[in-house]
Amino acid sequence: MEVLKLIQEMLPSLTKTQARIGEYILAHPDAVCFSSLRQMAEEIGVTETTILNFCKKTRFESFAGLKRAMYADMHDKLFWNKKLETSSSRYDADDGMLLKLKENQMEMLESTLEGMNTLELFEFVEELSRAEHIYICGHEVSYTIASNFRNKLCNTGADTTLLDVNNYTEVLDVLTHYGRNDVFVLITFPFYAAQTVAVSEYLASAGATVLAITDKLSSPIVKNAKRVLFCNSTNVIFHNSIAPAMALTDMAASLYLLQNKEKFQNYNDKVKRIETFFEKCAVPAYEHEYFYNEGVMEEKIL
């Protein structure tokens, strides 16, 4: 990355405090893109003026200029076809690559599960259990994870809504109608969705309960979340893998079910009553979805 290379080359000529700023940027380039000057100063433990003086030493001159350059570099690096182009030229579809892919999948899952904070997972589920309504928010690949999580929680009887943060109309509707006892689950991975970050900032300003599923501590939604689940999403070929996050959400949904057995029983009883009613209708409702019978279908065709 052009900006990071420049900062790396600058380090020997910087003061001790300025070098600390440079090292922070090198370690957390994605977080810098979404941080305000005040937030970054607090995170590093320096004054805002010190950061501005650091920026003047670069060719970007200002903090805003540095952020724009960082964002452009990150976008170029993570834009989907750039990585695919690199992967396509670097690797071949052979036995060695297949082994590398298998090892990558196992490493992502193992590092996620081994690094999981058990107490944090239980607290995460506890927040879900206390909620009157759960909003699960995603964007593109994270929307797939959000959809799977929402479906599993729905099967337990939880009152949930799936929110695509790309849909501005839906976002406005949810943010104007959610209740004080509701919970938001935000999911994002590099390149972090600006929409998800913006929603997390608003919810934090409004005092809402936010839970996060992301890849690392420097993720921009972490600072606004009450509870966070981390997972390794680094994929060899593509930008992110959803497998570790799917595993975490499956475990969270399973624990939710086991912590809310009475809620599930009430929900399940209602489902059974509804299905029994439809089954006994004069013209069976949803016959082909719930009670498919090949013989009956043949009779109707004949």
LINURTA-V177838 format. One record per residue. N is the residue number from 1. RES is the residue in one small letter. NEAR is the number of other C-alpha atoms within 8 Angstrom. Layout:
n & res & near
N & RES & NEAR
N & RES & NEAR
This chain:
n & res & near
1 & m & 7
2 & e & 6
3 & v & 9
4 & l & 9
5 & k & 8
6 & l & 9
7 & i & 11
8 & q & 9
9 & e & 7
10 & m & 8
11 & l & 9
12 & p & 6
13 & s & 5
14 & l & 9
15 & t & 6
16 & k & 6
17 & t & 9
18 & q & 11
19 & a & 11
20 & r & 9
21 & i & 11
22 & g & 11
23 & e & 8
24 & y & 10
25 & i & 10
26 & l & 10
27 & a & 6
28 & h & 9
29 & p & 11
30 & d & 13
31 & a & 10
32 & v & 11
33 & c & 10
34 & f & 8
35 & s & 10
36 & s & 6
37 & l & 9
38 & r & 8
39 & q & 8
40 & m & 10
41 & a & 12
42 & e & 9
43 & e & 6
44 & i & 9
45 & g & 6
46 & v & 9
47 & t & 8
48 & e & 9
49 & t & 6
50 & t & 10
51 & i & 14
52 & l & 10
53 & n & 8
54 & f & 10
55 & c & 13
56 & k & 10
57 & k & 7
58 & t & 9
59 & r & 6
60 & f & 10
61 & e & 10
62 & s & 9
63 & f & 11
64 & a & 6
65 & g & 9
66 & l & 11
67 & k & 10
68 & r & 9
69 & a & 10
70 & m & 12
71 & y & 10
72 & a & 8
73 & d & 11
74 & m & 12
75 & h & 9
76 & d & 8
77 & k & 9
78 & l & 11
79 & f & 8
80 & w & 8
81 & n & 6
82 & k & 10
83 & k & 13
84 & l & 10
85 & e & 8
86 & t & 8
87 & s & 10
88 & s & 8
89 & s & 6
90 & r & 6
91 & y & 7
92 & d & 6
93 & a & 6
94 & d & 6
95 & d & 6
96 & g & 6
97 & m & 10
98 & l & 9
99 & l & 8
100 & k & 8
101 & l & 9
102 & k & 8
103 & e & 8
104 & n & 10
105 & q & 9
106 & m & 8
107 & e & 8
108 & m & 13
109 & l & 11
110 & e & 8
111 & s & 10
112 & t & 12
113 & l & 8
114 & e & 6
115 & g & 6
116 & m & 10
117 & n & 7
118 & t & 6
119 & l & 6
120 & e & 10
121 & l & 11
122 & f & 9
123 & e & 9
124 & f & 13
125 & v & 12
126 & e & 9
127 & e & 9
128 & l & 10
129 & s & 9
130 & r & 7
131 & a & 10
132 & e & 8
133 & h & 12
134 & i & 14
135 & y & 12
136 & i & 16
137 & c & 15
138 & g & 17
139 & h & 13
140 & e & 6
141 & v & 8
142 & s & 12
143 & y & 12
144 & t & 9
145 & i & 14
146 & a & 13
147 & s & 10
148 & n & 9
149 & f & 13
150 & r & 12
151 & n & 8
152 & k & 10
153 & l & 14
154 & c & 10
155 & n & 7
156 & t & 11
157 & g & 11
158 & a & 11
159 & d & 9
160 & t & 11
161 & t & 9
162 & l & 10
163 & l & 11
164 & d & 11
165 & v & 13
166 & n & 6
167 & n & 8
168 & y & 7
169 & t & 6
170 & e & 10
171 & v & 11
172 & l & 8
173 & d & 8
174 & v & 8
175 & l & 7
176 & t & 6
177 & h & 6
178 & y & 7
179 & g & 6
180 & r & 5
181 & n & 8
182 & d & 13
183 & v & 15
184 & f & 12
185 & v & 12
186 & l & 14
187 & i & 16
188 & t & 13
189 & f & 12
190 & p & 10
191 & f & 8
192 & y & 11
193 & a & 10
194 & a & 6
195 & q & 8
196 & t & 16
197 & v & 12
198 & a & 8
199 & v & 9
200 & s & 13
201 & e & 10
202 & y & 8
203 & l & 11
204 & a & 12
205 & s & 7
206 & a & 6
207 & g & 6
208 & a & 11
209 & t & 11
210 & v & 15
211 & l & 13
212 & a & 14
213 & i & 13
214 & t & 13
215 & d & 12
216 & k & 8
217 & l & 6
218 & s & 8
219 & s & 12
220 & p & 10
221 & i & 12
222 & v & 11
223 & k & 5
224 & n & 9
225 & a & 13
226 & k & 8
227 & r & 10
228 & v & 12
229 & l & 13
230 & f & 11
231 & c & 16
232 & n & 11
233 & s & 14
234 & t & 8
235 & n & 10
236 & v & 8
237 & i & 7
238 & f & 9
239 & h & 12
240 & n & 9
241 & s & 9
242 & i & 10
243 & a & 8
244 & p & 13
245 & a & 11
246 & m & 11
247 & a & 8
248 & l & 10
249 & t & 10
250 & d & 10
251 & m & 8
252 & a & 11
253 & a & 12
254 & s & 8
255 & l & 10
256 & y & 14
257 & l & 11
258 & l & 7
259 & q & 7
260 & n & 9
261 & k & 8
262 & e & 6
263 & k & 10
264 & f & 12
265 & q & 8
266 & n & 9
267 & y & 10
268 & n & 9
269 & d & 8
270 & k & 8
271 & v & 8
272 & k & 8
273 & r & 8
274 & i & 8
275 & e & 8
276 & t & 8
277 & f & 8
278 & f & 10
279 & e & 9
280 & k & 7
281 & c & 8
282 & a & 4
283 & v & 4
284 & p & 9
285 & a & 7
286 & y & 8
287 & e & 9
288 & h & 7
289 & e & 6
290 & y & 6
291 & f & 7
292 & y & 7
293 & n & 7
294 & e & 6
295 & g & 6
296 & v & 7
297 & m & 8
298 & e & 8
299 & e & 7
300 & k & 6
301 & i & 5
302 & l & 4
